[in-house]
Structures are given as structure tokens and as C-alpha cells.
Amino acid sequence: MSGIPIPCSYPPRPWLLIARFGLLAAASFGLLALHLARSTPPTDEAAARAWLAGGAVIEWLQVGLLVAALLIVWAGRGPLRAFLALALLATLARELDALLGDLLWKDAHRAVMVVAAVAAAWVALRPQHRFHAQIETFVRTPAFWPMALGTLLVVCCALLLGQNAMWLEASAPGLDRITKRFVEEGLEATGYLWILHGTWEWQLAGRRAPAVLRQHDGEC
């Protein structure tokens, strides 16, 4: 399919876009500052372990960011909405692994992730579908970059830098778990924040250029 024309009203005013990204950057630094303060109290190791423990505040914050992103995506239309919703659902299941294990069965989150991944692949590979047209337009909007960066932080950095073996020799005795969890949870929370912003920018783009993101027939 040829390139999808974008209406003259899009992209939005650059200064508003810069302001939104500036607020996002400030929120990211604020989140990391809070994470650092709660993870490295000078005299209270137990408080740091409590903050970084599975099912603690930092993980529920991540769940909240993912749920908010999922709700925003759900308000969209078309196959891209379905693909993003399924990807967020798989990620949410990963964050709720302990809860799903208690409610259903051990490692139930893996079954949810596999089903969501297969469904997302079906949406992306389905012939005679609008998915590829929407993706082509999506990468040309401001929504793509924060979502791509957030995904990079979560998938690559958090999963690679969050390995226990990486921190065994680099950490003080008995503190390798704290170091590992600090890096992993901090990167994941920041990534989810950027993904949430990307979903919001996607919705803004859909409102400004509905012909492009929904019917694909608008042009100047």
C-alpha cells in the first residue's frame, strides 16, 4: 500500500508537543528520584527490600500505568488498537504473575501471555487487513517514539539488566538482590510511563486526523 496522506491539520502545534514531552521527561525524572530515595535509605535496608519486593508499591504503580494505557488504547478503533491492547494485556499478565498464580494456577500468567501473543500475531498477519496501513501512519506520529522508547526500556534493558547473575559480583555481599531489583523495577516503571504517554499521543493523533488513523481516506 502506498503512503497514507496526513491532513494539513496534523501534526499538532510543535510547542504543545514539546511541552507535553517536557512534562513526560519531568515525570520520568521524578519517578526515578522517588525510586532512588525509597530504594537506598542510608540506614534502613529493610525499607529498601520492602519497596523493591514483589507485590509491593513499585509493582502496583507499574500495574496502574499499564491499566491506564490499556484503557486509553481500548477507546481507539481498528486493528492497531487490538494489537496494542493485546501487547499491553500480555505485559500486564507478566506483572500480575503472582496474583494470577494464586487465583488460577502456577505460572498462569504465561498462558495468558502466550494467548495474547498469538492473538496479536494473528491481528498483525491477517491478510486484507488495515493493520499495516495503520502501522505505516502510526510510525509517522509523535506517539511512536515514546512508545518505542518505553518498549525498549522494558523489553531490552529491564530483561537484560535485570538478570541476577549480572549483579552477583558487582554488588556488596547480600545486596545483589536489591541492586538487581532497583535497576529492573526502575527501568520498567519508566518504560511503562513512556508507553502510557505514547498511547495518549496516539489518541490525540486519532482525534486530529481521524481520516488517517480510522478510515485512511483523508488528505490535504
C-alpha positions, 0 to 999 in steps of 0.5 A, a space after each residue: 500500500 502506498 503512503 497514507 496522506 496526513 491532513 494539513 491539520 496534523 501534526 499538532 502545534 510543535 510547542 504543545 508537543 514539546 511541552 507535553 514531552 517536557 512534562 513526560 521527561 519531568 515525570 520520568 525524572 521524578 519517578 526515578 528520584 522517588 525510586 532512588 530515595 525509597 530504594 537506598 535509605 542510608 540506614 534502613 535496608 529493610 525499607 529498601 527490600 520492602 519497596 523493591 519486593 514483589 507485590 509491593 508499591 513499585 509493582 502496583 504503580 507499574 500495574 496502574 500505568 499499564 491499566 491506564 494505557 490499556 484503557 486509553 488504547 481500548 477507546 481507539 478503533 481498528 486493528 492497531 488498537 487490538 494489537 496494542 491492547 493485546 501487547 499491553 494485556 500480555 505485559 500486564 499478565 507478566 506483572 500480575 504473575 503472582 496474583 494470577 498464580 494464586 487465583 488460577 494456577 502456577 505460572 498462569 500468567 504465561 498462558 495468558 501471555 502466550 494467548 495474547 501473543 498469538 492473538 496479536 500475531 494473528 491481528 498483525 498477519 491477517 491478510 486484507 487487513 488495515 493493520 499495516 496501513 495503520 502501522 505505516 501512519 502510526 510510525 509517522 506520529 509523535 506517539 511512536 517514539 515514546 512508545 518505542 522508547 518505553 518498549 525498549 526500556 522494558 523489553 531490552 534493558 529491564 530483561 537484560 539488566 535485570 538478570 541476577 547473575 549480572 549483579 552477583 559480583 558487582 554488588 556488596 555481599 547480600 545486596 545483589 538482590 536489591 541492586 538487581 531489583 532497583 535497576 529492573 523495577 526502575 527501568 520498567 516503571 519508566 518504560 511503562 510511563 513512556 508507553 502510557 504517554 505514547 498511547 495518549 499521543 496516539 489518541 490525540 493523533 486519532 482525534 486530529 486526523 481521524 481520516 488517517 488513523 480510522 478510515 485512511 481516506 483523508 488528505 490535504 
